[in-house]
Amino acid sequence: METKKIMLKIKKYCRFERMILRRLFLFLLLVFCIVKSQAQEGFRIGPTAMFLSSRSSVINTLPDRYYFRYKSGYSFGLSLQYGFTSGFVLATGVSFTSKGYRVFNDSNKNGTILKHNINNIEVPLNMIFRIRMNTNSNLRGILGVSLNSVLSKDRYEEMNGNKTFIIREEMKSKYYPMLNLGIEVANENKVGNIFCIGVHYKQAFSQNTMLNVYNNETNAAPLFLLGFRGSYLGIGITYLFNTENFKKEEQFFY
């Protein structure tokens, strides 16, 4: 009976991410099939920011009264986009990303939460396709990959006050790739600058950090293991400047 409850708990944690991934993927297929709109052509550059949510993942059996939830984080950086044709834009850039985990322990009468964010530098390479909505607005589908570089320490430890709940992080890979999926609504003004807001999902392919959970600092072996892939779901905004506006007009003297 207890095993069934644990498996049900694990399935609930995974269900939401799978639902988001499936819906984003189906939407992108739709975009690729019907895209015929006029996309921005030429070079755009501008700031980007995101509010995001990430969590740990199950490695082995999760003991009763231990569970985890999503942890909020953020990302900010610079986006560079180039429109090659009327239907295709290639995007890259660089961002600082802070994402992490929350783990709860209800096995003691006070209850304890341990949480921590891991800092990364992220470099994406995305394809963007658009569906025109009206004269100035369009819907954008995003598909691509990112390379992450972890900035945090290889080993880190979080613990409660009486040292009966401890998480020891152990980094497995400093660099790791991610799959990028996204949906954005974009609005272009008269001078060609573009404001974008959308939902983004980024999925890592493997565990990059192990979370060893202990109930006593003197124990040699952890009580159980959790993993941290670095996958996350976020709401992002980007403002892109049309670089044609930076060029000085030629002056003629007679």
BELRA-V406614 format. One record per pair of residues at least 24 apart in sequence whose ideal C-beta (glycine too) atoms are under 7 Angstrom apart, sorted by the first residue. I is the first residue (numbers start at 1). J is the second residue. Records with the same first field share a line. If there is no record, write none. Layout:
I=J, J
//
This chain:
2=64
6=61, 62
9=62, 67
10=58, 62
20=201, 233
21=181, 201, 203
24=181, 183, 201
25=181
27=141, 183
28=141, 143, 181
31=129, 131, 141
32=129
34=131
35=87, 129, 130, 131
36=87
37=130, 131, 132, 138
38=86, 132
39=83, 86, 87, 88, 89, 130
40=83, 89, 188, 194
41=83
42=83, 244
43=82, 243
44=81, 194, 240, 241, 242, 243
45=80, 240, 241, 243
46=79, 238, 239, 240, 241
47=78, 239
48=76, 77, 78, 79, 93, 95, 236, 238
49=75, 76, 236, 237
50=74, 75, 200, 234, 235, 236
51=234, 235
52=99, 232, 233, 234
53=232, 233, 234
54=99, 100, 101, 230, 231, 232
55=101
56=101, 103, 211, 226, 227, 228
57=226, 227, 229
58=226
59=225, 226, 227
60=224, 225
61=224
62=224
63=223, 224
65=106, 107
66=104, 105, 107
67=104
68=101, 102, 103, 104, 226
69=102, 104
71=100, 101, 102, 115, 117
73=98, 99, 100, 117, 232
74=98
75=234
79=238, 240
81=240
87=129
88=127, 129
89=128
90=127
91=124, 126, 128
92=123, 124, 125
93=124
94=121, 123
95=122
96=121
97=122
99=230, 232
101=211, 228
103=167, 213, 226
105=165
108=164
112=160, 165
114=158, 160, 165, 167
116=156, 158
118=150, 152, 209
119=151, 152
120=148, 149, 150, 151, 230
121=149, 151
122=146, 148
123=147
124=180
126=180
136=187, 188
137=185, 186, 187
138=186
139=185
140=184, 186, 196
141=183
142=180, 181, 182, 184
143=180, 181
144=180
145=177, 178, 179, 180
146=177, 178, 180, 202
147=175, 177
148=175, 176, 178, 230
149=174, 175
150=174, 208
163=217
164=215, 216
165=215
166=214, 217
167=211, 213
168=212, 214
169=209, 211
170=209, 210, 212
171=208, 209
172=207, 208, 209, 210
173=208
176=204, 206, 208, 230
177=205
178=202, 203, 204
179=203
191=242, 245
192=242, 244, 245
193=240, 241, 242
194=240
195=239
196=237, 238
197=237
198=236
199=235
200=234, 236
201=233
202=231, 232
203=231
204=229, 230, 231
//
